[in-house]
Amino acid sequence: MDNYDFGKLYLLPTPLGSFDTNDRVLPIYNKEIIHKLDTFIVEQIRTARRFLSSIDHPVKIDDMVFMELNKHTDESEVHSYLDCVNMGKSVGLLSEAGTPCIADPGALVVKIAHENAIDVVPLVGPNSIILSLMASGFNGQNFAFHGYLPVDKSQLGRKLKELEQAIYRGKQTQIFIETPYRNNQLITSIINTCSPKTKLSVSTDLTLKTEKIHTYTIAEWKKIKLDFHKKPSVFLLYG
């Protein structure tokens, strides 16, 4: 690795689905960088190992260092994850799917890097939120991402009304996601809550062969039958 690449934190995107899309969604430059790294901060070690094997990483998997960062990780442990970077060794923050830190763990690591004057290098890769916004036909100048909406029906209904008001008040696209096995229930709640003229766009299996993007008014959604059960999707509302 060249001298200017030492002691950096690289933010490494991964495919949104099957690793057979690697060559289509990740630049060659990413692979060149990742091949120079042997220390990674990951959400799940098993998935990270599979991805690194899929890009023919020259270092043996058992010789790599993996540090887990997920909901079970004690925050106090994370501060030590960049100790080796302070000593001149570069580390990769590897997303589970898509881009790190966007609807994905990792922001704390990046925060720590900035606090320690460590260079942060984000690499290009697929992001389902941005791709779905691009393909929706909705306002890309003013938008908000809300992550997961409430599961409780009454709370969900209030939240959807709140989002709908933001659409018409500020012409702002509202973006959110859901656990795939609850997709159909979410769409039903949207249809039963939002105005018939409001538009809903659903982007499913982005970058995969099964990719589908549907944009209709709520009135039109009521007339069609589409099954999104267990299909990774992004939801967008606009007026």
Steps between C-alpha positions, in 0.01 A plus 500: 500500500638841407601732783207736445263209563628424848304584814159558341146381564343376176120480477433194284165441326380150414231374258136532606431134431684210341876536463472408132424871444844607628639591159189699411457710813853545638784686326824311435673759719305369802635151448854634470466683832334210682772261382753719685312477829499215748319666792127565486220636717186304406140450605509121459827309460343219300361734232826695486699181443268399217533836330879507529519147357276605211750769395793257525675678784868393491528474880377179660174556685645353820785751487265800494386699802126560544343730758122479533282810516129432544221542755676259737830692501589693815564859394804517728667228291468697176751766608776238482411394145710779348805458722689334216409788267672741737809285455487532121292198398194553280168339592185433296151562633303241305125536451271200533319616185529827312696795636635531856335743744186557288225291662798289607726498809828684499437867575662465843821367346511789254437747784792353694720521190429871458565563868842338457587680174483173305426537129162354404470375141147412374501272196232493232234230510126423485265671743137388491369830638662713230425251222133486596478880510663522157247257355187636669439816301459685832673814629874431524579855617315473830457164672517334841590145600325367811638148534238265646152629580312392818365145504199586718204569268377814672850647523566404139181673388597821679851486353369452146270800540796702627710400198216579263466848649873558443454403134236761430643764735855497364487287183732257678538134396463265798711182497488204738564126523346199668597150607422301181250263661286802601502669158145404403359616833679834461360554151151417627538762775622759248205431269252524789652818643625726222308717258401336167702765311821435695756293311680193635811358333638161600846390384567129546812284459701793369800407276383137484350314204165510682508880541159669475399863550132590530367857530125559526253726678336353808178477300680289240670283766153404627421344162812285461622191679879480545679276748808647673523240776862437602633714211749771606326826411522877541182708530455860384204735535441821307215722385 
